[in-house]
Amino acid sequence: AVPTAVPTDAPVPPTDAPQPDVDECASSPCGMGQSCNDPDVSYGSQHDFVCTCDGDMSITKVDGPATCEKDECSTDPCGAGQTCNDLDRSLTSLKDFTCTCDKDMSVKATGAA
Protein backbone atom coordinates (compact mmCIF):
# COMPACT_ATOMS: atom_id res chain seq x y z
CA ALA A 1 0.00 0.00 0.00
CA VAL A 2 1.22 3.43 -0.91
CA PRO A 3 0.98 6.02 1.92
CA THR A 4 -1.31 8.94 1.20
CA ALA A 5 0.46 12.26 1.34
CA VAL A 6 -1.12 15.19 3.12
CA PRO A 7 -0.96 18.36 1.03
CA THR A 8 1.40 20.89 2.58
CA ASP A 9 -1.11 23.68 2.00
CA ALA A 10 -3.87 21.95 4.07
CA PRO A 11 -5.12 24.15 6.93
CA VAL A 12 -3.80 23.12 10.31
CA PRO A 13 -6.04 23.88 13.27
CA PRO A 14 -4.38 26.17 15.81
CA THR A 15 -3.24 24.37 18.94
CA ASP A 16 -4.03 27.35 21.14
CA ALA A 17 -7.67 27.64 20.02
CA PRO A 18 -10.08 27.74 22.96
CA GLN A 19 -11.81 24.42 23.56
CA PRO A 20 -15.50 24.22 24.47
CA ASP A 21 -16.51 23.49 28.05
CA VAL A 22 -17.66 19.92 28.70
CA ASP A 23 -20.31 19.46 31.39
CA GLU A 24 -20.19 15.73 31.99
CA CYS A 25 -23.46 15.92 33.95
CA ALA A 26 -25.40 17.11 30.90
CA SER A 27 -25.93 13.50 29.76
CA SER A 28 -27.34 12.45 33.19
CA PRO A 29 -24.68 9.78 33.82
CA CYS A 30 -25.60 9.11 37.42
CA GLY A 31 -28.99 7.43 37.21
CA MET A 32 -32.08 7.16 39.36
CA GLY A 33 -31.95 8.65 42.85
CA GLN A 34 -28.65 10.43 42.27
CA SER A 35 -27.40 13.96 41.73
CA CYS A 36 -24.47 14.82 39.48
CA ASN A 37 -21.87 17.51 40.06
CA ASP A 38 -19.07 18.35 37.62
CA PRO A 39 -16.72 20.59 39.62
CA ASP A 40 -14.64 21.61 36.59
CA VAL A 41 -16.29 21.82 33.15
CA SER A 42 -13.16 23.01 31.35
CA TYR A 43 -12.15 20.97 28.31
CA GLY A 44 -9.07 19.42 29.89
CA SER A 45 -10.88 18.29 33.03
CA GLN A 46 -12.80 15.13 32.28
CA HIS A 47 -13.82 12.09 34.30
CA ASP A 48 -14.15 14.21 37.45
CA PHE A 49 -17.94 14.30 37.81
CA VAL A 50 -19.33 13.09 41.12
CA CYS A 51 -22.54 11.09 41.62
CA THR A 52 -24.14 11.46 45.05
CA CYS A 53 -27.15 9.55 46.30
CA ASP A 54 -30.17 11.76 47.02
CA GLY A 55 -32.05 12.00 50.30
CA ASP A 56 -30.89 9.99 53.28
CA MET A 57 -28.57 7.86 51.18
CA SER A 58 -24.90 8.74 51.42
CA ILE A 59 -22.87 6.63 48.99
CA THR A 60 -20.83 8.69 46.51
CA LYS A 61 -18.69 7.75 43.51
CA VAL A 62 -16.42 9.73 41.17
CA ASP A 63 -16.56 9.09 37.38
CA GLY A 64 -19.58 6.81 37.39
CA PRO A 65 -22.91 6.03 38.97
CA ALA A 66 -22.96 5.49 42.70
CA THR A 67 -24.57 2.40 44.19
CA CYS A 68 -27.37 3.92 46.23
CA GLU A 69 -29.23 2.00 48.87
CA LYS A 70 -32.14 2.91 51.07
CA ASP A 71 -32.68 1.19 54.40
CA GLU A 72 -36.44 1.36 54.80
CA CYS A 73 -36.08 0.24 58.41
CA SER A 74 -34.11 3.37 59.34
CA THR A 75 -37.34 5.25 60.10
CA ASP A 76 -38.67 2.43 62.36
CA PRO A 77 -41.80 1.77 60.29
CA CYS A 78 -42.81 -1.27 62.38
CA GLY A 79 -43.10 0.44 65.75
CA ALA A 80 -42.65 -0.78 69.31
CA GLY A 81 -42.44 -4.51 69.94
CA GLN A 82 -41.45 -5.30 66.35
CA THR A 83 -38.25 -5.83 64.44
CA CYS A 84 -37.89 -4.50 60.90
CA ASN A 85 -35.89 -6.35 58.25
CA ASP A 86 -35.08 -4.90 54.81
CA LEU A 87 -33.13 -7.56 52.88
CA ASP A 88 -32.99 -5.70 49.54
CA ARG A 89 -31.98 -2.07 49.97
CA SER A 90 -31.66 -1.22 46.26
CA LEU A 91 -33.70 1.70 44.91
CA THR A 92 -35.64 -0.66 42.66
CA SER A 93 -36.87 -2.63 45.66
CA LEU A 94 -38.98 -0.36 47.83
CA LYS A 95 -41.75 -1.22 50.30
CA ASP A 96 -40.45 -4.76 50.70
CA PHE A 97 -39.43 -4.64 54.35
CA THR A 98 -40.99 -7.06 56.84
CA CYS A 99 -42.03 -6.54 60.43
CA THR A 100 -41.71 -9.39 62.90
CA CYS A 101 -43.12 -9.42 66.41
CA ASP A 102 -40.44 -9.47 69.07
CA LYS A 103 -40.15 -12.42 71.45
CA ASP A 104 -43.22 -13.01 73.62
CA MET A 105 -45.41 -10.87 71.34
CA SER A 106 -48.20 -11.99 69.01
CA VAL A 107 -49.89 -10.55 65.92
CA LYS A 108 -53.07 -8.63 66.80
CA ALA A 109 -53.88 -7.06 63.42
CA THR A 110 -53.34 -7.60 59.72
CA GLY A 111 -51.06 -5.39 57.61
CA ALA A 112 -47.83 -4.66 59.44
CA ALA A 113 -47.11 -7.19 62.15
N, C-alpha and C positions, 0 to 999 in steps of 0.2 A: 504494500500500500504506500502510496506517495503522500507525504504530509502536505496538508493544506496550508498555504502561506497566508498570513494575515497582512492585508495591505498596510503599508507604512503610513498612509494618509487617513486611516480609520480613526474616528474620534475616540479618545480615551477619557473615560469619566474622571473627574478630579477626585483625588483621594481625600481632600479636605472639605468636600461638600457636606453640608449638614445632613445628618440622617434623621429620619422621622422617629418620633417617640413610639414606643411599643408598650401598650398597656396589656400585660399578659392576662389581666382579669376580664378584659372585654369579651373573651370567648367563654366565660363562665366555667373555668376548669375545675372548680371545687366540688360541685355537686350539691345534692339535696341536704338541707340543714346546715350549710356552711357559708361563711362569708370569705371573700377574697380581698387581699390587700397586696398591691404591688408597690413597694416602698420607693422604687426608682424606675421610672418609665423611660429613661434615656436608652437610646439604641444599644449601647454597649452593655447594658445591665439586663441580662436575661436569666431566666430560671431562678428568680429571687422572690417570686410571689409566694404569699403565705395563705394557707387555708386554715380557718379557725372554725371550730364547731360553734353553732349558735346556741343561745339559751344557757341552760345549766350544764351543758357539755363543755369539756375543757381540753380536748385533744387537739393538737395543732401539728401541721406538717408544712415544710417548705418544699416548693417545686412539685406539688402534686396534691391530690385530694387527701384530706385527713380521714381517719377511720373514727367516725363519731358514734358514740353510744349514749343511750339514755337509760338510766336505771329508774324504772317506773316505781320502784319501792322506796326511792329516796324521800318521797313526800308522805310516807306512811299511809297509803290508801286503805289498808285493811283495818286499822284502828286497834284499840286496846284488846289484849287477849288473843291476838292473831299474829302470825308470822307471814311476811310477804316474801315471795320468791319470783324473781324475774330471770329466767334462764337465758332468754335471747334479748340482748340489749341493743340490737341493731335498730336503725331508724325505720327499717321496713317492717319491723315486728313490734307494733305498739298495741297496748291493751291486751297483752297476753300474760300478765302476771297472775299468780295464784295466791290466794289467802288460805292459810291453814290454821285451824284452832290450836292454840297452845295446849300443852299437857293439862289434863283434868278439865278441859272445856269441851262443850259440845255445840253442834250447829243448831241454832234456834230459828234461822230464817233462810230463805233462798236468796240467790244473788251472790254477793260476797259472803265468805264464810262467817 
